[in-house]
């Protein structure tokens, strides 16, 4: 079985976002593999380690620096990697077209992708990929088992959980709790150097995104520095309530 | 394992930085890390931040089960096998990688010390001097963290004068055992170690080393010390009372234990510097994050100049530490690169080549420990009253940093080594220091000469560096002229000369690193300028101290004239530079380039 696991490189959650010339400036910032995608990689490795004959292929679509993320995933244990190089910012619906094509070219039967992309937060990529391939998907997965061609997945519901089963091929979107992703060990980092990292260009796919990115800005927080005179406490309290209700409009 | 970047690094001899000028491409910098090294660094950071950091309270309470568990985990990740040969379960990788791990793991002083004591002084004696049987028996266990190692040299009455140990070893009449008697003090990892490297004198005179397993009858680990800092690390005395050590556990040869004791120190010293970088970055980040949130006079305190000054000085200090440590460790790797590691004398050759950098290792040790000390003090100060209470990590960083000026050879001993080693090499004719001194003397005697003009953004810093080298040579010449071989007894002068030599190496490392970045980091250029100004002030103070103590009357006036001529330079606007550096660091919320 071939498993495709999607890898996106995002800004570390601890880093602050900087904007230069209308674009997010990642220069000098710490970039990491999207945590949600890490769950997918880990789960793919666990499927392989459970005794299923499987090859784990990592896929990244983006600029050259994405190869750092792919190397991390190869060092975690993925068998090989494909990098579709592009400088364009891609929306999930377009991205799903690339993912679906790669999945077909590689004869993949199972796709893992992060349930919630740290950079777009659209939750659409898994669904759109499944739709394009006409495959079923299990979403928000936080528990998964593979028996032959059957997958059994679980996800949390309001006050408990729900369990589903599908026959392969299928798309699985992940969420926190699915597993505890491993870190690459030093020996595996060294082995990863010898693994295949195939670079392709977006042009080879003969498709282009319809959504164009225009600009980004960071919301500037400015303080109003309004200080209420507290000598007359009841009057100050009344004034505060009035300001919160009518100016800030945070209470009804 | 070879790193492609190291191939271009120039092979240099120890101490040559004072008399030779290198080009940026001759030195190794952090920007030259290979993908593999970056990936290993990332794994180490993940481990340190996600597994070690949450356990800091338990570590600090001396819960050694937690520490041992984390060391075991580090072993599983391969982080403790870097310096161990492949045939004994190790990875036999380069020294930059091993320094990088020491750097990234140092988010907690106590854990960092336990880790370093294990992989450095704990494991390396066995790697370098162990017999095949000893390595077979112990090395794989140490590389995986299944066993913890400890190194026992110091005694209550012998610290810096390590050769004066009193612990005795006597061969039993049947020739099967050595019987050890004595007491060791301040032994790192003692409370959790499975294997001790213990130094003793056979028949009261032959300095030797022994491998002793925990639980050996006659070996008792004393109570934990109550320490100022690194409280979560284990530090105990060891008591040896008729302790029977099998003869096969003699490490190396009888009477040659001092090679083991001293050669290990060079590695310990550069690794200490690497760990200081990690500790400094951790304290720096916590300090900045606090200061960004702290409002006074309705503004975050990071907007005030005297706060910015501390951030700038600390940030530039980290930049300089990185430049210094990785340059030297990269140079060590370059010198080990084409070594045949399977040759029978390979381990001796490795030590010899590392020993070549003894003076640089001592400089790293002294300079990084003191820079870290200043940084943790400044970061604590940013916290105001909160810095003085245990609720914030600033006070722990402050306490933990202090030990670095004491262990791995006190900074006093290391300052004497720095100047003494250079002088010794000069006398032996192995370092062309005397001709260089002569050239400076000739130049100053010839009267004022036009300043060497360099182009480029760091032209002024190059001029400062050239002056720094000349001043150091001039002062070294003046001091040796006055005292000759007796200079070694003038410790204050030796210390001042060491300060000058250190600043030359650090300043040069920052300049070359920045130039190698080719304008990619405007911040690096600013920190280089900021640091060079500070560095030169240190140099001037030290130079005056040397000249004032070696000359008087007309001679003093002449030498001061020469000094002023050599030291002539324009003032840099360090206030403006400092503000720029602080704003960039504050925006990033951590050390950044």
Boltz contact constraints between the chains, C-beta under 6 A:
constraints:
  - contact:
      token1: [A, 16]
      token2: [B, 589]
      max_distance: 6.0
  - contact:
      token1: [A, 28]
      token2: [B, 592]
      max_distance: 6.0
  - contact:
      token1: [A, 28]
      token2: [B, 593]
      max_distance: 6.0
  - contact:
      token1: [A, 71]
      token2: [B, 35]
      max_distance: 6.0
  - contact:
      token1: [A, 71]
      token2: [B, 39]
      max_distance: 6.0
  - contact:
      token1: [A, 75]
      token2: [B, 39]
      max_distance: 6.0
  - contact:
      token1: [A, 183]
      token2: [B, 43]
      max_distance: 6.0
  - contact:
      token1: [A, 183]
      token2: [B, 46]
      max_distance: 6.0
  - contact:
      token1: [A, 184]
      token2: [B, 43]
      max_distance: 6.0
  - contact:
      token1: [A, 185]
      token2: [B, 77]
      max_distance: 6.0
  - contact:
      token1: [A, 185]
      token2: [B, 78]
      max_distance: 6.0
  - contact:
      token1: [A, 186]
      token2: [B, 40]
      max_distance: 6.0
  - contact:
      token1: [A, 186]
      token2: [B, 78]
      max_distance: 6.0
  - contact:
      token1: [A, 186]
      token2: [B, 91]
      max_distance: 6.0
  - contact:
      token1: [A, 187]
      token2: [B, 78]
      max_distance: 6.0
  - contact:
      token1: [A, 189]
      token2: [B, 36]
      max_distance: 6.0
  - contact:
      token1: [A, 189]
      token2: [B, 39]
      max_distance: 6.0
  - contact:
      token1: [A, 189]
      token2: [B, 40]
      max_distance: 6.0
  - contact:
      token1: [A, 193]
      token2: [B, 36]
      max_distance: 6.0
